[in-house]
Amino acid sequence: MPSKIKHIAIAGNIGSGKTTLVEKLAKHYGWSPLYESVDHNPYLRDFYEDMTRWAFHLQIYFLNSRFNQVHSIRESERTIIQDRTIYEDAHIFAANLHRSGNMNERDYQCYLDIYTSMINYVQPPDLLIYLKADIPKLVQQIAKRNRDFEYNIKLEYLKNLNEHYEEWIGGYKAGKLLIIDVNQIDFVERVEDFSSVVSRIELELNNLFSDY
């Protein structure tokens, strides 16, 4: 694996398989995994029960957490694989909450001001891997992991997030991008599917190495 590559990131909607793929790739390559703060997030459960009340608090928490992650990635001597990026916090989740009326204009502009200040100090990942998943796949995966606070997630919410993801990925120019359609594959249960994912990643890593 190219030694100069420091930062691989997995992007995708809720239930797309990001965390699982981070775990499997970290084990496969010997990378250090960096997970999204879910289990210890003090706002997530409240957010799913009342999005409008807790939207701003949740997004600020995620933004700060992700900014700290980016800093630790660049300070590390190891290759880090990250579960979700700081870009998604702003371009997907905060934008969707604002568009849907769950975050008012004042809070949204305040959030964007903070994000804009932070992003000047952020280097993009060497490779961004986007897991593209349709609603049925997302629902299946969310049900499988059986987190009680996710029972309140509405299909419309997932649909809107997917639309934001497609728009963001369509205009992503910050670095190398690999899109993996996970609708018809299962990289957990089928070894051949995981091998296929690894082969595609290997190709991108080799291309990155040739760029240095």
C-alpha positions as CSV (number, residue, x, y, z in Angstrom):
1,M,0.0,0.0,0.0
2,P,1.4,3.4,-0.9
3,S,3.1,4.8,2.2
4,K,2.2,8.5,1.4
5,I,-1.5,7.9,1.4
6,K,-2.7,9.0,4.8
7,H,-6.5,9.5,4.6
8,I,-9.2,7.3,3.1
9,A,-12.8,8.3,3.9
10,I,-16.1,6.4,3.4
11,A,-19.2,8.5,2.6
12,G,-22.8,7.5,2.4
13,N,-26.3,7.7,3.8
14,I,-27.5,6.3,7.1
15,G,-27.5,2.5,6.7
16,S,-25.3,2.4,3.5
17,G,-22.7,0.2,5.2
18,K,-20.0,2.9,5.9
19,T,-19.0,1.7,9.4
20,T,-18.9,-2.0,8.4
21,L,-16.7,-1.2,5.4
22,V,-14.4,0.9,7.5
23,E,-14.0,-1.9,9.9
24,K,-13.3,-4.5,7.2
25,L,-10.9,-2.4,5.2
26,A,-9.0,-1.4,8.4
27,K,-8.5,-5.1,9.2
28,H,-7.7,-5.9,5.6
29,Y,-5.0,-3.2,5.1
30,G,-3.9,-2.7,8.7
31,W,-5.2,0.9,8.6
32,S,-6.4,2.8,11.7
33,P,-10.2,3.2,11.7
34,L,-11.8,6.4,12.8
35,Y,-15.5,6.0,13.5
36,E,-18.3,8.5,13.7
37,S,-19.3,9.4,17.2
38,V,-22.7,7.7,17.5
39,D,-22.9,5.7,20.7
40,H,-21.5,8.5,22.8
41,N,-23.3,11.3,21.0
42,P,-25.3,13.3,23.6
43,Y,-27.8,14.7,21.1
44,L,-28.6,11.8,18.6
45,R,-31.4,10.1,20.5
46,D,-33.1,13.5,21.3
47,F,-32.7,14.5,17.7
48,Y,-34.6,11.6,16.2
49,E,-37.4,12.3,18.7
50,D,-37.6,16.1,17.9
51,M,-35.5,17.1,14.9
52,T,-36.4,20.8,15.0
53,R,-35.4,21.3,18.6
54,W,-32.1,19.5,18.5
55,A,-30.9,20.0,14.9
56,F,-28.5,22.8,15.5
57,H,-27.0,21.2,18.6
58,L,-26.5,17.9,16.8
59,Q,-24.8,19.5,13.8
60,I,-22.5,21.6,15.9
61,Y,-21.5,18.5,17.9
62,F,-20.8,16.5,14.7
63,L,-18.9,19.4,13.1
64,N,-16.6,19.9,16.0
65,S,-16.0,16.1,16.3
66,R,-15.2,15.8,12.6
67,F,-12.9,18.8,12.7
68,N,-10.9,17.3,15.5
69,Q,-10.8,14.0,13.6
70,V,-9.3,15.8,10.5
71,H,-6.6,17.3,12.7
72,S,-5.7,14.0,14.3
73,I,-5.5,12.3,10.8
74,R,-2.9,14.8,9.6
75,E,-0.9,14.5,12.8
76,S,-0.9,10.7,12.6
77,E,1.9,8.7,11.1
78,R,-0.5,5.9,10.1
79,T,-3.0,5.6,7.3
80,I,-6.4,6.5,8.7
81,I,-9.8,5.3,7.3
82,Q,-12.6,7.6,8.3
83,D,-16.3,6.9,8.8
84,R,-18.0,9.9,7.1
85,T,-16.4,13.3,6.3
86,I,-16.8,16.9,7.5
87,Y,-18.2,17.8,4.1
88,E,-21.2,15.6,4.6
89,D,-22.0,17.4,7.9
90,A,-22.6,20.7,6.0
91,H,-23.5,19.7,2.4
92,I,-25.8,16.8,3.4
93,F,-27.2,16.9,6.9
94,A,-27.2,20.6,7.8
95,A,-28.4,21.5,4.3
96,N,-31.2,19.0,4.5
97,L,-32.3,20.1,7.9
98,H,-32.5,23.7,6.7
99,R,-34.3,22.9,3.5
100,S,-36.9,20.7,5.4
101,G,-37.6,23.5,7.9
102,N,-36.0,21.7,10.9
103,M,-33.2,24.3,11.2
104,N,-34.1,27.9,11.0
105,E,-32.3,30.5,8.9
106,R,-30.5,32.1,11.8
107,D,-29.1,28.8,13.1
108,Y,-28.2,27.6,9.6
109,Q,-26.2,30.8,8.8
110,C,-24.4,30.6,12.1
111,Y,-23.6,26.9,11.4
112,L,-22.3,27.8,7.9
113,D,-20.1,30.6,9.3
114,I,-18.5,28.1,11.6
115,Y,-18.1,25.5,8.9
116,T,-16.6,28.0,6.5
117,S,-14.0,29.1,9.1
118,M,-13.1,25.5,9.8
119,I,-12.9,24.2,6.2
120,N,-10.0,26.6,5.4
121,Y,-7.9,24.3,7.7
122,V,-9.1,21.0,6.3
123,Q,-7.3,18.9,3.8
124,P,-9.6,16.6,1.7
125,P,-9.1,12.8,1.9
126,D,-6.6,11.2,-0.5
127,L,-9.5,9.0,-1.6
128,L,-13.2,9.4,-1.0
129,I,-15.3,6.2,-1.3
130,Y,-19.0,6.9,-1.8
131,L,-21.4,4.0,-1.0
132,K,-24.5,4.6,-3.2
133,A,-27.6,2.9,-1.8
134,D,-31.3,3.2,-2.7
135,I,-34.0,3.5,0.0
136,P,-34.9,-0.3,0.2
137,K,-31.2,-1.1,0.9
138,L,-30.9,1.6,3.5
139,V,-34.1,0.5,5.3
140,Q,-32.9,-3.2,5.3
141,Q,-29.5,-2.2,6.7
142,I,-31.0,0.1,9.4
143,A,-33.4,-2.6,10.5
144,K,-30.6,-5.2,10.7
145,R,-28.5,-3.2,13.1
146,N,-31.6,-2.6,15.3
147,R,-30.8,0.7,17.1
148,D,-33.9,1.7,19.0
149,F,-33.3,5.5,18.5
150,E,-33.4,4.9,14.7
151,Y,-36.9,3.5,14.7
152,N,-38.2,7.1,14.2
153,I,-36.3,7.7,11.0
154,K,-38.8,8.5,8.2
155,L,-38.5,7.3,4.6
156,E,-38.8,10.9,3.5
157,Y,-35.8,11.9,5.6
158,L,-33.7,9.1,4.0
159,K,-35.0,10.1,0.5
160,N,-34.1,13.7,1.0
161,L,-30.6,12.8,2.3
162,N,-30.0,10.6,-0.8
163,E,-30.9,13.6,-3.0
164,H,-28.4,15.8,-1.2
165,Y,-25.8,13.0,-1.6
166,E,-26.3,12.7,-5.3
167,E,-26.0,16.5,-5.7
168,W,-22.9,16.7,-3.6
169,I,-21.1,13.7,-5.2
170,G,-22.1,15.0,-8.6
171,G,-20.1,18.2,-8.0
172,Y,-17.3,16.7,-5.8
173,K,-13.9,18.0,-7.0
174,A,-11.8,18.1,-3.8
175,G,-9.9,14.9,-4.6
176,K,-10.1,11.3,-5.9
177,L,-13.6,9.8,-5.8
178,L,-14.7,6.1,-6.1
179,I,-18.4,5.4,-6.3
180,I,-19.5,1.9,-5.2
181,D,-23.1,0.9,-5.8
182,V,-24.0,-1.4,-2.9
183,N,-27.6,-2.1,-3.8
184,Q,-26.9,-5.5,-5.3
185,I,-23.9,-6.5,-3.2
186,D,-23.3,-7.7,0.3
187,F,-19.6,-7.3,1.3
188,V,-20.3,-8.7,4.8
189,E,-21.9,-12.1,3.8
190,R,-20.3,-12.7,0.4
191,V,-16.5,-12.9,0.3
192,E,-16.6,-12.4,-3.5
193,D,-18.4,-9.1,-3.1
194,F,-15.8,-7.8,-0.6
195,S,-13.0,-9.0,-2.9
196,S,-14.6,-7.0,-5.7
197,V,-14.7,-3.9,-3.5
198,V,-11.1,-4.3,-2.6
199,S,-10.1,-4.8,-6.2
200,R,-11.7,-1.5,-7.1
201,I,-10.0,0.3,-4.2
202,E,-6.6,-1.3,-5.1
203,L,-6.9,0.3,-8.6
204,E,-7.6,3.7,-7.1
205,L,-4.7,3.4,-4.6
206,N,-2.3,2.4,-7.4
207,N,-3.4,5.4,-9.4
208,L,-2.9,7.6,-6.4
209,F,0.6,6.2,-5.9
210,S,1.5,6.9,-9.5
211,D,0.4,10.6,-8.9
212,Y,3.0,11.2,-6.1
